[in-house]
């Protein structure tokens, strides 16, 4: 399939090691040749770049390019999937199910698209577009009004779709903009505000979308230079090497007692266990401030876990700042650095799960996992190791490469896996006052995986999970689709959500969203 994503740029950029990304020199007419395809060949409005911004590239693609799938990004703004630019295979697979990929929607700080525009530009220009739509495309008038009152915006004029859909949008868009250009007085604007056609198009895109019946997939957009793609991977490797160096003394101790590691006393063993878990296996969830004050999404997730664990085999234990020391000790250094603000609650939760899993074993789930159905009894078999893992890497600079997930772990008590993880995190803070990597737990597990055959065997024998784990998060604010939900829940019953998302129970047309549906279930 001929898939192309054009990178709009006005300057030289570092090469992208991916053939589907093609630099397009926008506003090239009369400018120095950068060595890229320019938007001044064939049918062109390149000379209007000061008003139309990247739209001169959009116009050129519409009039001059023939391919199956076409996309637009910018020299420092890309669609990313878990910190890496989208790959050809991923794009084509997504567009088998969806009509287009667009940037993840943002909520306007000012309350509506109209007020958002008015706070930054001349609102009269946007209202003029509404008048032109009423004249030329009256069937879009209601969509324009709805979009103006909505608080959702999509910035950047970025999307990926089939070429025929792309062409249909351009036909509509440029007809409106060319008419608006005739009526706008550009002499009142400085160079920045003179880019008005680009600003308007970002808002008109959502107007057009509202009238379409296309299925849409939102993806994250990240500000990143092309040279930084490779740097992410190098940075991951350097951080891992730093962790290996930091934990070398601990590795030497483990190596000395390779055949009798149980003879090495752990600091975590000198502790009186107060909770017998009713003779069942603990399911650990942590929300430091307590369930009562948790965000609504977190409360919903915790309730879903509570509802779906097998009562005869497992029991939920919610860990908070108030009760954590009933279950763990931490080291004096960890406590001191936490009190000094060097260790955050997020870092502390990493050490909490490691110590809990070493002392008691059980199932750790982050408080943002939604469980859609009964958790299988087999997950609570004695000596069971389990984690969510995936057939391919989540992103290229992710050291896990999809092999484990720190936020979903089932570990037997006193395991080598949990012990080295716990002690590795402790040792790190003995010699450091800050983290060089937010994914430090993954670095320690990667070291275990590399060092201990027992740990490697447990991870490799763990069954592969379906990537549907992330589908609810991507679609949380979309109209609820019973068939899609059924398809996902037949493959998995753990779904990773994000409590920082603005979750809406209804769409702008007052239809139930996936989030609204989840809330109704509990």
C-alpha positions in Angstrom: 0.0 0.0 0.0 1.3 3.5 -0.9 1.3 5.2 2.5 2.9 8.6 2.8 3.1 11.1 5.7 4.4 14.5 4.7 6.5 16.5 7.2 5.7 20.2 6.7 8.9 22.1 7.2 10.5 25.4 6.2 14.0 24.4 7.3 16.5 21.6 7.2 15.6 18.7 9.6 17.4 15.6 10.7 16.7 12.6 8.5 13.8 10.3 9.6 14.7 6.6 9.4 11.3 5.7 8.1 10.5 5.7 4.4 6.8 6.8 4.8 7.9 10.2 6.2 8.6 12.7 3.4 9.8 16.3 4.1 7.8 18.9 2.2 9.2 22.4 1.9 6.2 24.7 2.5 6.3 28.3 1.3 9.2 27.3 -1.0 8.5 29.8 -3.8 11.2 32.4 -3.9 13.1 30.7 -1.0 16.4 28.8 -0.8 16.2 25.2 -2.0 16.4 22.8 1.0 16.7 19.8 -1.1 13.2 18.6 -0.4 10.1 18.5 -2.5 8.6 21.9 -2.6 5.0 23.1 -2.6 5.7 25.4 -5.6 5.6 22.7 -8.3 2.5 22.1 -10.3 -0.8 23.5 -9.0 0.3 25.6 -6.1 -0.4 28.5 -3.6 3.1 28.5 -2.2 3.3 32.3 -2.4 0.5 32.5 0.1 2.4 30.7 2.9 2.5 33.8 5.1 -1.3 33.6 5.3 -1.9 29.9 4.9 1.0 28.4 6.8 1.1 24.6 6.3 -2.0 24.8 4.2 0.1 25.6 1.2 1.5 22.1 1.6 -2.0 20.7 2.1 -3.1 22.4 -1.1 -0.1 21.0 -3.0 -0.9 17.4 -1.8 -4.5 17.8 -2.8 -3.7 18.9 -6.3 -0.5 17.0 -7.1 -0.2 13.8 -5.1 -1.7 10.4 -5.8 -1.4 7.6 -3.2 -3.5 5.3 -1.0 -3.0 6.9 2.4 -1.8 10.4 3.0 -0.9 12.1 6.3 0.4 15.5 7.5 2.7 16.3 10.5 5.2 19.0 11.2 8.9 19.1 11.5 8.7 19.3 15.3 5.2 18.0 15.9 4.4 14.3 15.2 1.8 11.7 15.9 3.3 9.3 18.4 2.3 6.0 19.8 3.9 5.5 23.2 6.6 8.0 22.6 7.5 6.8 19.1 6.4 8.1 15.7 3.7 6.0 14.0 5.0 3.1 11.8 3.7 2.2 8.4 2.3 -1.1 9.6 0.5 0.5 12.5 -1.1 3.3 10.4 -2.3 0.8 7.8 -3.7 -1.5 10.4 -5.6 1.3 12.2 -7.0 2.5 8.9 -8.5 -0.9 8.2 -10.9 -0.2 11.1 -11.0 3.6 11.1 -11.4 6.2 8.4 -8.8 8.6 9.8 -6.3 9.3 12.5 -6.5 12.8 14.1 -4.8 14.5 17.1 -6.2 13.7 20.5 -8.8 16.3 21.3 -8.0 19.0 23.8 -10.4 20.9 26.0 -10.4 24.7 25.6 -9.3 26.5 28.7 -11.8 29.3 27.9 -14.8 27.0 27.7 -15.7 26.9 24.0 -14.0 26.9 20.7 -15.4 30.4 20.0 -14.1 31.9 23.2 -10.8 30.1 22.7 -10.4 31.7 19.3 -11.5 35.1 20.5 -8.9 35.1 23.3 -6.1 34.7 20.6 -7.3 36.2 17.3 -10.0 38.4 15.8 -13.3 36.6 16.3 -14.8 38.4 13.4 -12.8 36.2 11.0 -14.2 33.1 12.5 -17.7 34.4 12.4 -17.1 35.4 8.8 -16.4 31.7 8.0 -19.8 30.9 9.6 -21.5 33.3 7.2 -19.7 31.8 4.2 -20.7 28.3 5.3 -24.3 29.4 5.6 -24.0 30.8 2.0 -22.1 28.0 0.3 -22.8 24.9 2.5 -25.9 25.6 4.5 -26.1 21.9 5.5 -23.0 22.6 7.7 -24.5 25.6 9.5 -25.7 23.6 12.5 -22.3 21.8 12.7 -20.6 25.2 12.7 -22.8 26.4 15.6 -22.3 23.2 17.6 -18.5 23.3 17.0 -18.3 26.9 18.2 -20.0 26.0 21.5 -18.1 22.8 22.1 -15.0 22.9 24.3 -13.1 20.4 22.1 -10.4 21.6 19.8 -7.9 19.9 17.4 -4.8 21.9 16.7 -2.1 21.7 14.1 -3.9 20.7 10.8 -2.6 17.2 11.2 -4.3 14.0 10.2 -3.9 10.7 8.3 -6.5 9.2 6.1 -7.3 7.7 2.7 -6.5 10.1 -0.2 -10.1 10.3 -1.4 -11.3 11.5 2.0 -8.4 14.0 2.2 -9.4 15.4 -1.2 -13.0 15.7 -0.2 -12.0 17.8 2.8 -9.7 20.0 0.8 -12.4 20.7 -1.7 -14.7 22.0 1.0 -12.0 23.8 3.1 -10.3 25.8 0.4 -13.6 26.9 -1.2 -14.5 28.5 2.2 -11.0 29.9 2.9 -10.5 31.4 -0.6 -13.8 33.3 -0.2 -12.8 34.4 3.3 -9.5 35.7 2.0 -11.4 38.0 -0.4 -13.3 39.6 2.5 -10.6 39.9 5.3 -8.5 43.0 5.6 -5.0 41.7 6.2 -3.5 45.2 6.5 -4.6 45.3 10.2 -2.5 42.3 11.1 1.2 41.8 12.1 3.1 38.8 10.7 1.8 36.4 13.3 -1.9 37.4 13.2 -1.6 37.5 9.4 -1.4 33.7 9.4 -5.2 33.8 9.9 -6.1 31.2 7.3 -4.1 28.6 9.1 -5.8 29.5 12.4 -9.2 29.3 10.9 -8.6 25.9 9.3 -7.8 24.4 12.6 -11.4 25.3 13.8 -13.1 24.4 10.5 -11.7 20.9 10.6 -14.0 20.0 13.5 -16.9 21.6 11.7 -16.4 19.3 8.8 -15.9 16.3 11.0 -19.2 16.8 12.7 -21.0 16.3 9.4 -19.2 13.2 8.4 -19.9 9.6 9.4 -16.3 8.5 9.4 -14.9 6.4 12.2 -12.1 8.4 13.9 -9.0 7.2 15.9 -7.3 9.8 18.0 -3.6 9.6 18.6 -1.3 11.6 20.8 0.7 14.5 19.2 4.1 15.4 20.6 6.4 18.3 20.1 9.7 16.6 19.2 12.6 17.2 16.8 13.4 14.5 14.3 16.9 14.3 15.7 15.4 13.3 19.1 13.9 10.0 17.9 17.2 8.2 17.9 18.3 10.1 21.0 15.4 8.5 22.9 16.7 5.0 22.3 20.3 6.0 23.1 19.0 7.7 26.3 17.2 4.5 27.3 20.4 2.5 26.9 22.5 4.9 28.9 20.0 5.0 31.7 20.0 1.2 31.9 23.8 1.1 32.0 23.7 3.6 34.8 21.3 1.4 36.7 23.5 -1.6 36.1 26.5 0.3 37.5 24.6 1.5 40.5 23.4 -2.0 41.4 26.7 -3.7 40.7 27.4 -4.2 44.5 24.0 -5.8 45.0 24.6 -8.1 42.0 27.9 -9.2 43.5 26.2 -10.2 46.7 23.6 -12.2 44.8 26.3 -13.8 42.7 28.2 -14.9 45.8 25.1 -16.7 47.1 23.9 -17.9 43.7 23.0 -21.3 45.0 21.7 -20.2 48.4 20.2 -16.8 48.1 17.8 -17.6 50.9 20.7 -17.5 53.3 21.1 -13.7 52.7 18.9 -12.0 55.2 16.7 -9.3 53.7 15.9 -6.1 55.6 12.2 -6.8 54.8 12.1 -10.0 56.8 12.3 -8.5 60.2 8.7 -7.6 60.4 5.6 -8.9 62.2 2.8 -9.7 59.9 -0.5 -8.3 61.3 -2.8 -9.2 58.4 -3.6 -12.9 57.5 -5.7 -11.8 54.5 -8.5 -14.1 55.7 -6.4 -17.0 54.4 -6.7 -15.6 50.9 -4.3 -14.0 48.4 -4.0 -10.2 48.6 -4.9 -8.0 45.7 -3.0 -4.7 46.2 -4.2 -1.3 45.0 -2.7 2.0 46.2 -4.2 5.4 46.3 -2.2 7.4 48.8 -4.9 9.9 49.7 -7.6 7.2 50.3 -10.5 6.1 48.2 -13.0 8.7 49.5 -10.9 11.6 48.0 -9.9 9.8 44.8 -10.9 11.1 41.4 -14.1 9.6 40.0 -12.2 7.5 37.5 -10.0 6.0 40.2 -13.0 5.2 42.4 -14.7 3.5 39.4 -11.6 1.4 38.7 -11.2 0.4 42.4 -14.8 -0.7 42.5 -14.4 -2.7 39.4 -11.5 -4.6 40.9 -13.4 -5.1 44.2 -16.4 -6.4 42.3 -14.5 -8.9 40.1 -11.9 -10.6 42.3 -13.0 -14.2 43.3 -14.2 -13.8 46.9 -13.2 -17.4 47.8 -9.6 -16.9 46.7 -8.6 -13.3 47.0 -9.2 -10.2 49.1 -8.6 -6.5 48.2 -6.2 -4.4 50.3 -6.2 -0.7 49.5 -3.0 1.0 50.6 -2.9 4.6 51.7 -0.5 6.9 53.5 -2.4 6.2 56.7 -2.1 2.4 56.6 1.0 1.7 54.5 3.4 1.2 57.5 1.2 -1.6 58.8 2.4 -3.6 55.8 5.9 -2.3 54.9 8.9 -0.8 56.5 11.0 1.0 53.8 14.6 1.8 54.7 15.6 4.7 56.9 17.2 6.4 53.8 13.9 6.1 51.8 11.9 7.5 54.7 14.4 10.4 55.1 14.5 11.3 51.4 10.7 11.1 51.2 10.4 13.5 54.1 13.0 15.8 52.3 10.9 15.8 49.1 13.5 14.0 47.1 11.3 10.9 46.8 7.8 11.6 45.5 4.6 9.6 46.2 4.9 8.1 42.7 8.5 6.8 43.5 7.3 5.6 46.9 4.5 3.6 45.3 7.1 1.8 43.2 9.0 0.7 46.3 5.7 -0.1 48.1 4.6 -2.6 45.4 8.0 -4.3 45.4 8.0 -4.7 49.2 4.4 -5.8 49.3 5.0 -8.4 46.6 8.1 -9.7 48.3 6.6 -10.0 51.8 3.2 -11.3 50.9 3.0 -12.0 47.2 -0.3 -11.4 45.5 -1.6 -9.3 42.6 -0.7 -5.7 42.2 -2.9 -3.5 40.0 -2.5 0.2 39.6 -5.5 2.1 40.7 -6.3 3.1 37.1 -7.0 -0.5 35.9 -10.6 -1.1 35.1 -11.6 -4.7 35.3 -14.6 -5.6 33.1 -15.3 -9.1 34.3 -14.5 -11.8 36.8 -10.7 -12.3 37.2 -9.9 -15.9 36.5 -9.3 -18.2 39.5 -6.1 -19.5 37.7 -4.5 -16.1 38.4 -4.5 -17.0 42.1 -2.9 -20.4 41.9 0.0 -21.0 44.3 3.4 -19.8 43.1 1.8 -18.1 40.0 3.8 -15.4 38.2 1.9 -13.2 35.8 2.1 -9.8 34.2 0.6 -8.1 31.2 2.9 -8.6 28.2 2.6 -7.9 24.5 3.8 -9.5 21.3 5.8 -6.5 20.2 7.4 -3.5 21.9 5.1 -0.7 23.1 7.6 1.9 21.9 11.2 1.6 20.6 12.8 3.3 23.5 10.9 1.2 26.1 13.3 -1.2 27.7 10.5 -3.7 28.5 9.9 -4.3 24.8 6.4 -5.4 25.8 7.7 -8.2 28.0 6.2 -7.1 31.3 4.1 -4.3 32.9 5.1 -3.0 36.3 1.6 -1.8 36.9 0.1 -5.3 36.7 2.0 -8.0 38.5 1.1 -11.3 40.2 4.0 -12.7 42.2 4.3 -15.4 44.8 5.7 -14.3 48.2 9.5 -14.3 48.9 10.2 -14.6 45.2 13.6 -13.8 43.7 11.9 -11.4 41.3 10.3 -9.3 44.0 13.2 -9.4 46.3 15.8 -8.1 43.8 13.4 -5.5 42.7 12.8 -4.3 46.2 16.4 -4.3 47.2 17.5 -2.8 43.9 15.2 0.2 44.4 16.4 0.6 47.9 20.1 0.5 46.9 19.4 3.1 44.1 18.3 5.6 46.7 21.3 4.9 49.0 23.5 6.5 46.3 21.2 8.9 44.5 19.1 11.9 45.5 17.0 12.0 42.3 15.7 9.7 39.5 17.4 9.8 36.1 14.5 7.7 34.7 10.8 7.6 35.5 10.9 4.0 34.3 13.5 2.9 36.9 11.5 -0.2 37.9 11.7 -1.4 34.4 15.5 -1.0 34.4 15.8 -3.1 37.5 13.6 -5.8 36.1 15.6 -5.7 32.8 18.7 -6.4 34.9 17.0 -9.3 36.6 15.8 -10.6 33.3 19.4 -10.5 32.0 21.0 -11.9 35.1 18.7 -14.6 36.6 17.4 -17.6 34.5 14.6 -18.1 37.0 13.2 -14.6 36.4 13.7 -14.8 32.7 11.8 -18.1 32.6 8.9 -16.7 34.6 8.5 -13.8 32.3 8.9 -15.8 29.1 6.4 -18.4 30.2 3.8 -15.7 31.0 1.1 -15.7 28.3 0.9 -12.8 25.8 -2.0 -10.3 26.4 -4.0 -8.6 23.7 -3.3 -4.9 23.0 -7.1 -4.2 23.6 -5.9 -3.4 27.2 -5.5 0.2 25.9 -8.7 0.5 23.8 -10.9 1.9 26.5 -8.5 4.7 27.3 -8.3 5.7 23.7 -12.1 5.8 23.3 -13.2 6.9 26.7 -14.9 10.0 25.5 -16.3 8.5 22.3 -19.9 7.4 21.8 -20.4 4.0 23.4 -20.4 1.1 20.9 -21.7 -2.1 22.4 -20.1 -4.3 19.7 -16.6 -2.8 20.1 -16.9 -3.1 23.9 -17.9 -6.8 23.6 -15.0 -7.4 21.2 -12.5 -5.9 23.6 -13.8 -7.6 26.7 -13.8 -11.0 25.0 -10.0 -10.6 24.5 -9.1 -9.1 27.9 -10.7 -7.9 31.1 -8.0 -5.6 32.3 -8.1 -2.1 30.8 -5.5 0.6 31.6 -7.0 4.1 32.0 -5.6 7.5 32.9 -7.1 9.4 35.8 -5.7 12.7 34.4 -8.0 12.5 31.4 -11.0 14.8 31.2 -13.7 12.1 31.1 -17.2 13.0 29.9 -20.3 10.9 30.4 -22.0 12.2 27.3 -20.9 13.4 23.9 -21.7 16.9 22.6 -24.9 15.4 21.2 -25.7 13.9 24.6 -25.1 10.3 23.7 -23.6 7.9 26.2 -19.8 7.7 26.1 -17.7 4.6 27.0 -16.9 6.4 30.3 -20.6 7.0 30.9 -21.2 3.3 30.3 -18.5 2.2 32.7 -19.9 4.4 35.4 -23.4 2.9 34.9 -22.0 -0.6 35.5 -20.9 0.0 39.1 
